[in-house]
């Protein structure tokens, strides 16, 4: 079992990754990463909006000792909204928001006591939720998308 410090360190790896996209040219930012797939813009907005959701509906609630309001969402609908949101925002705005929300998540997660970090809180659907299992679930999600983008960038550079 990974400890809190290790999980937070892994979860923070997203920040330098996103910061590296600040210099990405607009064409790559707005291009699909593969046929029928999202753009870089869409992927980063998707990740940022999940961070915002869990920050506001779960992690902030844990740190302020309030009932959690996070619920199981329709992922397809959430993702469609993320793509629509991304179309309305500039590259710098999305990158800055992604960094801001992840930094705030990290700050709040770090402030949670060891006991509250692993404690099962009850979410808005009545299901157990812990900061520990949130990270266990979302670190692979981060990795998946960072690897997708890394593969896209490697392929794009070889042309």
DSSP file (Angstrom, degrees, kcal/mol; ACC not computed):
  #  RESIDUE AA STRUCTURE BP1 BP2  ACC     N-H-->O    O-->H-N    N-H-->O    O-->H-N    TCO  KAPPA ALPHA  PHI   PSI    X-CA   Y-CA   Z-CA
    1    1 A X              0   0    0      0, 0.0     2,-0.1     0, 0.0     0, 0.0   0.000 360.0 360.0 360.0 124.9    0.0    0.0    0.0
    2    2 A X        -     0   0    0      1,-0.1     2,-0.1     2,-0.1   134,-0.1  -0.449 360.0-124.3 -72.5 147.6    1.4    3.3   -1.0
    3    3 A X     >  -     0   0    0     -2,-0.1     4,-2.4     1,-0.1     5,-0.2  -0.424  25.4-100.8 -89.8 171.0    1.5    6.0    1.6
    4    4 A X  H  > S+     0   0    0      1,-0.2     4,-2.7     2,-0.2     5,-0.2   0.895 120.2  52.3 -56.0 -46.3   -0.1    9.5    1.4
    5    5 A X  H  > S+     0   0    0      1,-0.2     4,-2.1     2,-0.2    -1,-0.2   0.905 110.7  47.5 -61.4 -43.2    3.2   11.2    0.6
    6    6 A X  H  > S+     0   0    0      2,-0.2     4,-2.3     1,-0.2    -1,-0.2   0.914 112.9  48.6 -64.3 -43.9    4.0    8.8   -2.3
    7    7 A X  H  X S+     0   0    0     -4,-2.4     4,-2.6     1,-0.2    -2,-0.2   0.914 111.5  48.9 -64.2 -42.8    0.5    9.2   -3.8
    8    8 A X  H  X S+     0   0    0     -4,-2.7     4,-1.6    -5,-0.2    -1,-0.2   0.899 109.7  52.6 -64.4 -39.8    0.6   13.0   -3.6
    9    9 A X  H  < S+     0   0    0     -4,-2.1     4,-0.4    -5,-0.2    -2,-0.2   0.922 112.0  45.5 -61.6 -43.6    4.0   13.0   -5.2
   10   10 A X  H >< S+     0   0    0     -4,-2.3     3,-1.4     1,-0.2     4,-0.2   0.914 111.0  52.7 -64.4 -42.3    2.7   10.9   -8.1
   11   11 A X  H >< S+     0   0    0     -4,-2.6     3,-0.9     1,-0.3    -1,-0.2   0.776 102.7  60.0 -65.5 -26.3   -0.4   13.0   -8.5
   12   12 A X  T >X S+     0   0    0     -4,-1.6     3,-1.5     1,-0.2     4,-0.6   0.624  80.7  85.3 -77.7 -12.5    1.8   16.1   -8.7
   13   13 A X  H <> S+     0   0    0     -3,-1.4     4,-1.2    -4,-0.4    -1,-0.2   0.721  77.2  69.5 -62.8 -19.9    3.5   14.8  -11.8
   14   14 A X  H <> S+     0   0    0     -3,-0.9     4,-2.7    -4,-0.2    -1,-0.3   0.834  88.3  65.3 -64.9 -32.6    0.7   16.2  -13.9
   15   15 A X  H <> S+     0   0    0     -3,-1.5     4,-2.8     1,-0.2     5,-0.2   0.953 103.4  40.8 -63.5 -54.2    1.8   19.8  -13.2
   16   16 A X  H  X S+     0   0    0     -4,-0.6     4,-1.7     1,-0.2    -1,-0.2   0.859 114.1  56.5 -63.8 -29.6    5.1   19.8  -15.0
   17   17 A X  H  < S+     0   0    0     -4,-1.2     4,-0.4     2,-0.2    -2,-0.2   0.953 111.3  41.6 -61.9 -48.8    3.5   17.8  -17.8
   18   18 A X  H >< S+     0   0    0     -4,-2.7     3,-1.6     1,-0.2     4,-0.3   0.893 110.7  56.9 -67.1 -39.1    0.9   20.5  -18.3
   19   19 A X  H >< S+     0   0    0     -4,-2.8     3,-1.6     1,-0.3     4,-0.3   0.858  99.1  61.2 -59.7 -33.6    3.4   23.3  -17.8
   20   20 A X  G >< S+     0   0    0     -4,-1.7     3,-0.6     1,-0.3    -1,-0.3   0.682  94.8  63.9 -67.1 -16.0    5.4   21.8  -20.7
   21   21 A X  G X  S+     0   0    0     -3,-1.6     3,-1.4    -4,-0.4    -1,-0.3   0.531  75.3  89.3 -85.2  -5.9    2.4   22.4  -23.0
   22   22 A X  G <  S+     0   0    0     -3,-1.6    -1,-0.2    -4,-0.3    -2,-0.1   0.828  92.0  43.9 -60.3 -31.3    2.6   26.2  -22.6
   23   23 A X  G <  S+     0   0    0     -3,-0.6    -1,-0.3    -4,-0.3    -2,-0.1   0.398  84.6 124.6 -94.9   2.4    4.9   26.4  -25.6
   24   24 A X    <   -     0   0    0     -3,-1.4    -3,-0.1     1,-0.1    -4,-0.0  -0.413  67.3-113.9 -65.3 132.6    2.9   23.9  -27.7
   25   25 A X     >  -     0   0    0     -2,-0.1     4,-2.4     1,-0.1     3,-0.3  -0.303  22.7-113.4 -69.4 156.0    2.0   25.5  -31.1
   26   26 A X  H  > S+     0   0    0      1,-0.2     4,-2.0     2,-0.2    -1,-0.1   0.823 113.0  58.4 -59.8 -35.7   -1.7   26.1  -31.7
   27   27 A X  H  4 S+     0   0    0      1,-0.2     4,-0.3     2,-0.2    -1,-0.2   0.939 110.9  41.0 -63.0 -46.6   -1.9   23.5  -34.5
   28   28 A X  H >4 S+     0   0    0     -3,-0.3     3,-1.1     1,-0.2    12,-0.6   0.905 112.6  56.0 -66.8 -40.2   -0.8   20.7  -32.2
   29   29 A X  H 3< S+     0   0    0     -4,-2.4    12,-2.3     1,-0.3    13,-0.2   0.862 115.4  37.7 -57.6 -38.0   -2.9   22.0  -29.4
   30   30 A X  T 3< S+     0   0    0     -4,-2.0     2,-0.3    -5,-0.2    -1,-0.3   0.294  96.9 100.9-101.2   8.9   -6.0   21.8  -31.5
   31   31 A X  S <  S-     0   0    0     -3,-1.1     9,-1.0    -4,-0.3    10,-0.1  -0.734  79.9-106.4 -97.2 143.2   -5.3   18.6  -33.5
   32   32 A X  B     -A   39   0A   0     -2,-0.3     7,-0.3     7,-0.2     6,-0.2  -0.399  22.7-135.0 -61.1 141.2   -6.8   15.2  -32.7
   33   33 A X  S    S-     0   0    0      5,-3.1     2,-0.3     1,-0.2    -1,-0.1   0.672  85.6  -7.5 -75.8 -15.6   -4.2   13.0  -31.0
   34   34 A X  S >  S-     0   0    0      4,-0.3     3,-2.4     3,-0.0    -1,-0.2  -0.943 102.8 -60.5-164.6 167.5   -5.3   10.1  -33.3
   35   35 A X  T 3  S+     0   0    0     -2,-0.3     3,-0.1     1,-0.3    -2,-0.0  -0.360 124.9   5.4 -60.0 127.7   -8.1    9.6  -35.8
   36   36 A X  T 3  S+     0   0    0      1,-0.3    -1,-0.3    -2,-0.1     2,-0.2   0.527 110.2 113.6  77.5   6.3  -11.5    9.9  -34.0
   37   37 A X  S <  S-     0   0    0     -3,-2.4    -1,-0.3     1,-0.2    -3,-0.0  -0.524  71.0 -87.0-104.8 172.9   -9.8   11.0  -30.8
   38   38 A X        -     0   0    0     -2,-0.2    -5,-3.1    -6,-0.2    -4,-0.3  -0.177  41.4-108.4 -69.3 167.2   -9.8   14.2  -28.8
   39   39 A X  B  >  -A   32   0A   0     -7,-0.3     4,-2.2    -6,-0.1    -7,-0.2  -0.465  32.8-104.9 -85.4 167.4   -7.5   17.1  -29.3
   40   40 A X  H  > S+     0   0    0     -9,-1.0     4,-2.4   -12,-0.6     5,-0.3   0.931 125.2  55.5 -55.9 -45.3   -4.7   17.9  -26.8
   41   41 A X  H  > S+     0   0    0    -12,-2.3     4,-2.4     1,-0.2    -1,-0.2   0.908 107.2  48.4 -53.1 -47.2   -6.9   20.8  -25.7
   42   42 A X  H  > S+     0   0    0    -13,-0.2     4,-2.5     1,-0.2    -1,-0.2   0.898 110.1  51.0 -63.8 -41.9   -9.8   18.4  -25.0
   43   43 A X  H  X S+     0   0    0     -4,-2.2     4,-2.3     2,-0.2    -2,-0.2   0.932 112.8  44.8 -63.4 -46.3   -7.7   16.0  -23.0
   44   44 A X  H  X S+     0   0    0     -4,-2.4     4,-2.6     2,-0.2    -1,-0.2   0.905 114.1  49.1 -67.7 -40.5   -6.3   18.7  -20.7
   45   45 A X  H  X S+     0   0    0     -4,-2.4     4,-2.7    -5,-0.3    -1,-0.2   0.910 110.2  52.6 -63.5 -41.0   -9.7   20.4  -20.3
   46   46 A X  H  X S+     0   0    0     -4,-2.5     4,-1.7     2,-0.2    -2,-0.2   0.933 112.5  43.9 -57.7 -48.9  -11.2   17.0  -19.4
   47   47 A X  H  X S+     0   0    0     -4,-2.3     4,-2.2     1,-0.2    -2,-0.2   0.911 113.6  51.1 -65.4 -42.0   -8.5   16.4  -16.8
   48   48 A X  H  X S+     0   0    0     -4,-2.6     4,-2.6     1,-0.2    -2,-0.2   0.907 109.1  50.1 -62.5 -42.5   -8.8   19.9  -15.4
   49   49 A X  H  X S+     0   0    0     -4,-2.7     4,-2.4     2,-0.2    -1,-0.2   0.837 108.5  52.1 -70.4 -30.8  -12.6   19.6  -15.0
   50   50 A X  H  X S+     0   0    0     -4,-1.7     4,-2.7    -5,-0.2     5,-0.3   0.914 110.2  49.8 -66.6 -40.8  -12.3   16.3  -13.2
   51   51 A X  H  X S+     0   0    0     -4,-2.2     4,-2.6     2,-0.2    -2,-0.2   0.943 111.7  48.2 -59.2 -47.1   -9.9   18.0  -10.8
   52   52 A X  H  X S+     0   0    0     -4,-2.6     4,-2.6     1,-0.2     5,-0.3   0.925 111.9  50.0 -59.7 -45.4  -12.3   20.8  -10.3
   53   53 A X  H  X S+     0   0    0     -4,-2.4     4,-2.8     1,-0.2     5,-0.3   0.951 114.8  41.3 -60.7 -51.6  -15.2   18.5   -9.7
   54   54 A X  H  X>S+     0   0    0     -4,-2.7     5,-2.7     1,-0.2     4,-1.4   0.835 113.8  54.1 -70.2 -30.6  -13.4   16.3   -7.1
   55   55 A X  I  <>S+     0   0    0     -4,-2.6     5,-2.7    -5,-0.3     6,-0.3   0.969 118.4  33.9 -61.5 -52.3  -11.9   19.4   -5.4
   56   56 A X  I  <5S+     0   0    0     -4,-2.6    -2,-0.2    -5,-0.2    -3,-0.2   0.834 126.3  37.6 -76.4 -34.2  -15.2   21.1   -5.0
   57   57 A X  I  <5S+     0   0    0     -4,-2.8    12,-2.2    -5,-0.3    13,-1.6   0.604 134.3   4.0 -98.0 -12.7  -17.5   18.1   -4.4
   58   58 A X  I  X5S+     0   0    0     -4,-1.4     4,-2.2    -5,-0.3    -3,-0.2   0.587 122.2  46.0-134.6 -62.4  -15.2   15.8   -2.3
   59   59 A X  I  ><S+     0   0    0     -5,-2.7     4,-2.5     1,-0.2     5,-0.2   0.911 115.0  46.6 -65.6 -45.1  -11.8   16.9   -1.2
   60   60 A X  H  ><S+     0   0    0     -5,-2.7     4,-1.7    -6,-0.3    -1,-0.2   0.861 111.7  54.4 -62.6 -33.1  -12.8   20.4    0.0
   61   61 A X  H  4>S+     0   0    0     -6,-0.3     5,-3.0     2,-0.2     4,-0.2   0.902 108.3  48.4 -66.8 -40.2  -15.7   18.8    1.8
   62   62 A X  H ><5S+     0   0    0     -4,-2.2     3,-1.3     3,-0.2    -2,-0.2   0.943 112.4  47.9 -63.9 -46.9  -13.3   16.4    3.6
   63   63 A X  H 3<5S+     0   0    0     -4,-2.5    -1,-0.2     1,-0.3    -2,-0.2   0.790 116.9  42.5 -68.3 -25.7  -11.0   19.2    4.7
   64   64 A X  T 3<5S-     0   0    0     -4,-1.7    -1,-0.3    -5,-0.2    -2,-0.2   0.298 111.4-119.8-101.7   9.7  -13.8   21.4    5.9
   65   65 A X  T < 5 +     0   0    0     -3,-1.3     2,-0.3    -4,-0.2    -3,-0.2   0.885  66.8 137.1  55.3  44.5  -15.6   18.4    7.6
   66   66 A X      < -     0   0    0     -5,-3.0    -1,-0.2    -6,-0.1    -2,-0.1  -0.789  64.2 -84.7-113.3 159.9  -18.8   18.8    5.5
   67   67 A X        -     0   0    0     -2,-0.3     2,-0.1     1,-0.1    56,-0.1  -0.398  50.2-111.6 -62.6 139.1  -20.9   16.1    3.8
   68   68 A X        -     0   0    0     54,-0.8   -10,-0.2     1,-0.1    -1,-0.1  -0.463  26.1-170.5 -71.8 142.8  -19.5   15.1    0.4
   69   69 A X        +     0   0    0    -12,-2.2   -11,-0.2    -2,-0.1    -1,-0.1   0.374  43.8 124.0-113.9  -0.2  -21.6   16.1   -2.6
   70   70 A X        -     0   0    0    -13,-1.6    54,-2.7   -16,-0.1    55,-0.6  -0.398  38.8-178.0 -62.5 136.4  -19.7   14.1   -5.2
   71   71 A X        -     0   0    0     53,-0.2     2,-0.4    52,-0.2    -2,-0.1  -0.902  38.9 -86.5-132.0 161.2  -22.0   11.7   -7.1
   72   72 A X        -     0   0    0     -2,-0.3     2,-0.2     1,-0.0     0, 0.0  -0.568  55.2-158.4 -66.2 124.3  -21.5    9.1   -9.8
   73   73 A X        -     0   0    0     -2,-0.4     2,-1.0     1,-0.0     3,-0.1  -0.669  27.9-100.6-106.2 159.9  -21.8   11.1  -13.0
   74   74 A X     >  -     0   0    0     -2,-0.2     4,-2.6     1,-0.2     5,-0.2  -0.722  36.7-158.6 -74.7 105.7  -22.6   10.1  -16.5
   75   75 A X  H  > S+     0   0    0     -2,-1.0     4,-2.9     1,-0.2     5,-0.2   0.879  86.8  53.6 -59.9 -41.1  -19.0   10.1  -17.8
   76   76 A X  H  > S+     0   0    0      2,-0.2     4,-2.3     1,-0.2    -1,-0.2   0.923 111.9  44.7 -61.5 -44.0  -20.0   10.5  -21.5
   77   77 A X  H  > S+     0   0    0      2,-0.2     4,-2.4     1,-0.2    -2,-0.2   0.929 113.5  50.3 -64.7 -45.2  -22.0   13.6  -20.7
   78   78 A X  H  X S+     0   0    0     -4,-2.6     4,-1.9     1,-0.2    -2,-0.2   0.921 112.7  47.4 -57.8 -45.1  -19.3   15.0  -18.4
   79   79 A X  H  X S+     0   0    0     -4,-2.9     4,-2.2     2,-0.2    -1,-0.2   0.871 109.1  53.0 -67.8 -37.7  -16.7   14.4  -21.2
   80   80 A X  H  X S+     0   0    0     -4,-2.3     4,-2.4    -5,-0.2    -1,-0.2   0.924 110.0  48.9 -61.0 -43.8  -19.0   16.0  -23.9
   81   81 A X  H  X S+     0   0    0     -4,-2.4     4,-2.8     1,-0.2    -2,-0.2   0.870 108.6  53.8 -64.6 -35.9  -19.3   19.1  -21.7
   82   82 A X  H  X S+     0   0    0     -4,-1.9     4,-2.5     2,-0.2    -1,-0.2   0.914 109.2  47.9 -64.0 -42.5  -15.5   19.2  -21.2
   83   83 A X  H  X S+     0   0    0     -4,-2.2     4,-1.5     2,-0.2    -2,-0.2   0.914 113.0  48.2 -65.0 -42.7  -15.0   19.2  -24.9
   84   84 A X  H  X S+     0   0    0     -4,-2.4     4,-0.8     1,-0.2    -2,-0.2   0.921 112.0  49.8 -62.3 -43.7  -17.6   21.9  -25.4
   85   85 A X  H >< S+     0   0    0     -4,-2.8     3,-1.2     1,-0.2     4,-0.5   0.922 107.1  55.1 -58.6 -45.4  -15.9   23.9  -22.6
   86   86 A X  H >< S+     0   0    0     -4,-2.5     3,-1.0     1,-0.3    -1,-0.2   0.836 100.6  59.1 -60.4 -34.3  -12.5   23.5  -24.2
   87   87 A X  H 3< S+     0   0    0     -4,-1.5    -1,-0.3     1,-0.2    -2,-0.2   0.763 106.6  48.5 -66.1 -24.4  -13.7   25.0  -27.5
   88   88 A X  T << S+     0   0    0     -3,-1.2     2,-0.3    -4,-0.8    -1,-0.2   0.486 103.6  73.0 -94.4  -4.3  -14.6   28.2  -25.7
   89   89 A X  S <  S-     0   0    0     -3,-1.0     2,-0.1    -4,-0.5     3,-0.0  -0.806  77.0-119.6-115.6 152.0  -11.3   28.6  -23.8
   90   90 A X     >  -     0   0    0     -2,-0.3     4,-2.2     1,-0.1     5,-0.2  -0.425  31.2-108.3 -81.6 162.9   -7.9   29.6  -24.9
   91   91 A X  H  > S+     0   0    0      1,-0.2     4,-2.6     2,-0.2     5,-0.2   0.926 118.9  48.4 -56.2 -49.2   -4.8   27.4  -24.6
   92   92 A X  H  > S+     0   0    0      1,-0.2     4,-2.9     2,-0.2     5,-0.2   0.882 109.9  52.4 -63.7 -38.3   -3.3   29.5  -21.8
   93   93 A X  H  > S+     0   0    0      2,-0.2     4,-2.4     1,-0.2    -1,-0.2   0.912 111.7  45.6 -64.0 -42.6   -6.6   29.6  -19.8
   94   94 A X  H  X S+     0   0    0     -4,-2.2     4,-2.5     2,-0.2    -2,-0.2   0.932 115.2  46.7 -67.0 -45.0   -7.0   25.9  -19.9
   95   95 A X  H  X S+     0   0    0     -4,-2.6     4,-2.3    -5,-0.2     5,-0.2   0.938 113.7  48.1 -62.7 -47.0   -3.4   25.3  -18.9
   96   96 A X  H  X S+     0   0    0     -4,-2.9     4,-2.7    -5,-0.2    -1,-0.2   0.909 113.4  47.6 -61.2 -42.2   -3.5   27.8  -16.1
   97   97 A X  H  X S+     0   0    0     -4,-2.4     4,-2.9    -5,-0.2     5,-0.3   0.897 110.1  52.7 -66.2 -39.5   -6.8   26.4  -14.8
   98   98 A X  H  X S+     0   0    0     -4,-2.5     4,-2.0     1,-0.2    -2,-0.2   0.922 113.6  43.1 -61.7 -43.7   -5.4   22.8  -15.0
   99   99 A X  H  X S+     0   0    0     -4,-2.3     4,-2.7     2,-0.2     5,-0.2   0.920 114.4  50.9 -67.5 -44.1   -2.4   23.9  -12.9
  100  100 A X  H  X S+     0   0    0     -4,-2.7     4,-2.4    -5,-0.2    -2,-0.2   0.943 113.2  43.6 -60.2 -50.0   -4.4   25.9  -10.5
  101  101 A X  H  X S+     0   0    0     -4,-2.9     4,-2.5     1,-0.2    -1,-0.2   0.895 115.4  48.2 -66.7 -38.9   -6.9   23.2   -9.8
  102  102 A X  H  X S+     0   0    0     -4,-2.0     4,-2.7    -5,-0.3    -1,-0.2   0.923 111.6  50.1 -68.0 -41.2   -4.3   20.5   -9.5
  103  103 A X  H  X S+     0   0    0     -4,-2.7     4,-2.6     2,-0.2    -2,-0.2   0.917 112.6  47.3 -60.8 -42.2   -2.2   22.6   -7.1
  104  104 A X  H  X S+     0   0    0     -4,-2.4     4,-2.6    -5,-0.2     5,-0.2   0.902 111.2  51.0 -67.6 -40.0   -5.2   23.3   -5.0
  105  105 A X  H  X S+     0   0    0     -4,-2.5     4,-3.1     2,-0.2     5,-0.2   0.942 112.0  47.6 -58.8 -47.0   -6.1   19.6   -4.9
  106  106 A X  H  X S+     0   0    0     -4,-2.7     4,-2.5     2,-0.2    -2,-0.2   0.911 111.5  50.4 -61.7 -43.2   -2.6   18.8   -3.9
  107  107 A X  H  X S+     0   0    0     -4,-2.6     4,-1.3     2,-0.2    -1,-0.2   0.933 114.8  43.3 -61.2 -45.5   -2.6   21.5   -1.2
  108  108 A X  H  X S+     0   0    0     -4,-2.6     4,-0.8     2,-0.2    -2,-0.2   0.913 113.2  51.0 -68.3 -42.5   -5.9   20.2    0.3
  109  109 A X  H >< S+     0   0    0     -4,-3.1     3,-0.9     1,-0.2    -1,-0.2   0.908 109.4  51.6 -60.9 -41.0   -4.9   16.6    0.0
  110  110 A X  H 3< S+     0   0    0     -4,-2.5    -1,-0.2     1,-0.2    -2,-0.2   0.819 106.7  54.8 -65.0 -30.1   -1.7   17.3    1.8
  111  111 A X  H 3< S+     0   0    0     -4,-1.3     2,-0.2    -3,-0.2    -1,-0.2   0.636  84.7 101.9 -80.0 -13.4   -3.6   19.1    4.6
  112  112 A X  S << S-     0   0    0     -3,-0.9   -49,-0.1    -4,-0.8     5,-0.1  -0.517  80.4-114.5 -72.9 134.2   -5.8   16.1    5.3
  113  113 A X     >  -     0   0    0     -2,-0.2     4,-2.3     1,-0.1     5,-0.2  -0.251  25.6-110.4 -62.4 157.1   -4.8   14.1    8.4
  114  114 A X  H  > S+     0   0    0      1,-0.2     4,-1.4     2,-0.2     5,-0.2   0.893 120.5  52.0 -54.8 -40.6   -3.6   10.6    7.8
  115  115 A X  H  > S+     0   0    0      1,-0.2     4,-1.4     2,-0.2     3,-0.3   0.940 112.6  42.3 -64.3 -48.0   -6.8    9.3    9.5
  116  116 A X  H  4 S+     0   0    0      1,-0.2    15,-0.5     2,-0.2    -1,-0.2   0.773 106.7  64.7 -70.1 -25.2   -9.1   11.4    7.2
  117  117 A X  H  < S+     0   0    0     -4,-2.3    15,-2.3     1,-0.2    14,-0.3   0.880 115.9  27.2 -65.1 -38.4   -7.0   10.5    4.2
  118  118 A X  H  < S+     0   0    0     -4,-1.4    -1,-0.2    -3,-0.3    -2,-0.2   0.584  97.3 111.7-100.2 -12.5   -7.8    6.8    4.4
  119  119 A X  S  < S-     0   0    0     -4,-1.4     2,-0.8    -5,-0.2    12,-0.3  -0.324  71.9-120.2 -63.5 141.4  -11.2    7.2    6.2
  120  120 A X        -     0   0    0     10,-0.1    10,-0.2     8,-0.1     2,-0.2  -0.763  33.3-173.0 -85.9 112.3  -14.3    6.2    4.2
  121  121 A X  E     -B  129   0B   0      8,-3.5     8,-2.7    -2,-0.8     2,-0.5  -0.542  27.9-109.8 -92.6 166.5  -16.5    9.2    3.9
  122  122 A X  E     -B  128   0B   0      6,-0.2   -54,-0.8    -2,-0.2     6,-0.2  -0.889  31.4-147.5-104.5 126.4  -20.0    8.9    2.4
  123  123 A X    >   -     0   0    0      4,-3.3     3,-1.9    -2,-0.5   -52,-0.2  -0.147  37.6 -84.8 -82.9-177.0  -20.5   10.6   -1.0
  124  124 A X  T 3  S+     0   0    0    -54,-2.7   -53,-0.2     1,-0.3    -1,-0.1   0.648 129.6  51.3 -65.2 -16.6  -23.6   12.2   -2.4
  125  125 A X  T 3  S-     0   0    0    -55,-0.6    -1,-0.3     2,-0.1     3,-0.1   0.411 121.3-104.8 -97.0  -1.0  -24.9    8.8   -3.6
  126  126 A X  S <  S+     0   0    0     -3,-1.9     2,-0.2     1,-0.3    -2,-0.1   0.611  80.0 129.9  86.7  12.3  -24.4    7.2   -0.2
  127  127 A X        -     0   0    0      1,-0.1    -4,-3.3     0, 0.0    -1,-0.3  -0.663  65.8 -95.3 -98.7 155.7  -21.3    5.3   -1.4
  128  128 A X  E     +B  122   0B   0     -2,-0.2     2,-0.4    -6,-0.2    -6,-0.2  -0.429  43.3 179.4 -69.0 142.8  -17.9    5.2    0.4
  129  129 A X  E     +B  121   0B   0     -8,-2.7    -8,-3.5    -2,-0.1     2,-0.3  -0.988   4.7 177.9-143.3 131.4  -15.3    7.7   -0.8
  130  130 A X     >  -     0   0    0     -2,-0.4     4,-2.0   -10,-0.2     5,-0.1  -0.981  36.5-129.5-132.5 150.8  -11.8    8.2    0.5
  131  131 A X  H  > S+     0   0    0    -15,-0.5     4,-2.2    -2,-0.3     5,-0.2   0.879 111.0  58.1 -61.1 -37.4   -9.0   10.5   -0.6
  132  132 A X  H  > S+     0   0    0    -15,-2.3     4,-2.3     1,-0.2    -1,-0.2   0.958 110.0  40.2 -57.5 -53.8   -6.7    7.5   -0.7
  133  133 A X  H  > S+     0   0    0      1,-0.2     4,-1.8     2,-0.2    -1,-0.2   0.779 109.0  61.8 -72.2 -25.0   -8.9    5.6   -3.2
  134  134 A X  H  X S+     0   0    0     -4,-2.0     4,-2.4     2,-0.2    -1,-0.2   0.954 109.6  41.5 -59.5 -49.1   -9.5    8.7   -5.2
  135  135 A X  H  X S+     0   0    0     -4,-2.2     4,-2.5     1,-0.2     5,-0.3   0.896 110.4  56.5 -66.8 -40.1   -5.8    9.0   -5.8
  136  136 A X  H  X S+     0   0    0     -4,-2.3     4,-0.5     1,-0.2    -1,-0.2   0.866 115.2  40.2 -58.3 -35.1   -5.5    5.2   -6.4
  137  137 A X  H  X S+     0   0    0     -4,-1.8     4,-0.7    -5,-0.2    -2,-0.2   0.848 119.1  42.6 -81.3 -36.6   -8.1    5.7   -9.1
  138  138 A X  H  X S+     0   0    0     -4,-2.4     4,-2.6     2,-0.2    -2,-0.2   0.725  98.6  68.6 -91.4 -20.8   -7.0    8.9  -10.7
  139  139 A X  H  X S+     0   0    0     -4,-2.5     4,-2.6     2,-0.2     5,-0.2   0.946 104.3  45.5 -61.7 -46.3   -3.3    8.4  -10.9
  140  140 A X  H  X S+     0   0    0     -4,-0.5     4,-2.7    -5,-0.3    -1,-0.2   0.869 110.6  55.3 -63.3 -32.9   -3.7    5.7  -13.5
  141  141 A X  H  X S+     0   0    0     -4,-0.7     4,-2.0     2,-0.2    -2,-0.2   0.932 109.6  46.3 -61.9 -46.3   -6.2    8.1  -15.3
  142  142 A X  H  X S+     0   0    0     -4,-2.6     4,-2.9     1,-0.2     5,-0.2   0.952 113.1  49.2 -57.6 -51.1   -3.5   10.8  -15.4
  143  143 A X  H  X S+     0   0    0     -4,-2.6     4,-2.9     1,-0.2     5,-0.3   0.903 107.7  54.7 -58.2 -43.8   -0.9    8.3  -16.6
  144  144 A X  H  X S+     0   0    0     -4,-2.7     4,-2.2     1,-0.2    -1,-0.2   0.939 113.7  40.5 -55.4 -50.4   -3.2    7.0  -19.4
  145  145 A X  H  X S+     0   0    0     -4,-2.0     4,-2.5     2,-0.2    -2,-0.2   0.883 114.4  51.4 -71.4 -37.4   -3.8   10.5  -20.8
  146  146 A X  H  X S+     0   0    0     -4,-2.9     4,-2.5     2,-0.2    -1,-0.2   0.889 111.9  48.1 -66.1 -37.2   -0.1   11.7  -20.3
  147  147 A X  H  X S+     0   0    0     -4,-2.9     4,-2.5    -5,-0.2    -2,-0.2   0.904 110.4  52.0 -67.9 -40.7    1.0    8.5  -22.2
  148  148 A X  H  X S+     0   0    0     -4,-2.2     4,-2.1    -5,-0.3    -2,-0.2   0.947 113.9  43.3 -57.0 -49.1   -1.6    9.1  -24.9
  149  149 A X  H  X S+     0   0    0     -4,-2.5     4,-2.8     1,-0.2    -2,-0.2   0.893 111.5  54.0 -66.9 -39.9   -0.3   12.7  -25.4
  150  150 A X  H  X S+     0   0    0     -4,-2.5     4,-2.4     2,-0.2    -1,-0.2   0.906 109.3  48.5 -59.7 -41.9    3.3   11.6  -25.2
  151  151 A X  H  X S+     0   0    0     -4,-2.5     4,-2.4     2,-0.2    -2,-0.2   0.903 111.3  50.5 -64.7 -41.6    2.7    9.1  -28.0
  152  152 A X  H  X S+     0   0    0     -4,-2.1     4,-2.8     2,-0.2    -2,-0.2   0.933 111.7  47.1 -61.0 -46.9    1.0   11.8  -30.0
  153  153 A X  H  X S+     0   0    0     -4,-2.8     4,-2.0     2,-0.2    -2,-0.2   0.898 112.1  50.3 -64.6 -40.2    3.9   14.2  -29.5
  154  154 A X  H  X S+     0   0    0     -4,-2.4     4,-1.0    -5,-0.2    -1,-0.2   0.921 113.8  45.1 -63.0 -43.8    6.5   11.5  -30.4
  155  155 A X  H  < S+     0   0    0     -4,-2.4     3,-0.5     1,-0.2     4,-0.3   0.910 111.9  52.0 -66.3 -42.6    4.6   10.6  -33.6
  156  156 A X  H >< S+     0   0    0     -4,-2.8     3,-0.9     1,-0.2    -1,-0.2   0.851 108.0  52.4 -63.5 -34.7    4.1   14.3  -34.5
  157  157 A X  H 3< S+     0   0    0     -4,-2.0    -1,-0.2     1,-0.2    -2,-0.2   0.764 100.6  62.2 -72.8 -24.4    7.9   15.0  -34.1
  158  158 A X  T 3<        0   0    0     -4,-1.0    -1,-0.2    -3,-0.5    -2,-0.2   0.517 360.0 360.0 -82.3  -3.0    8.8   12.1  -36.4
  159  159 A X    <         0   0    0     -3,-0.9    -1,-0.2    -4,-0.3    -2,-0.1   0.457 360.0 360.0 -93.7 360.0    7.0   13.6  -39.4
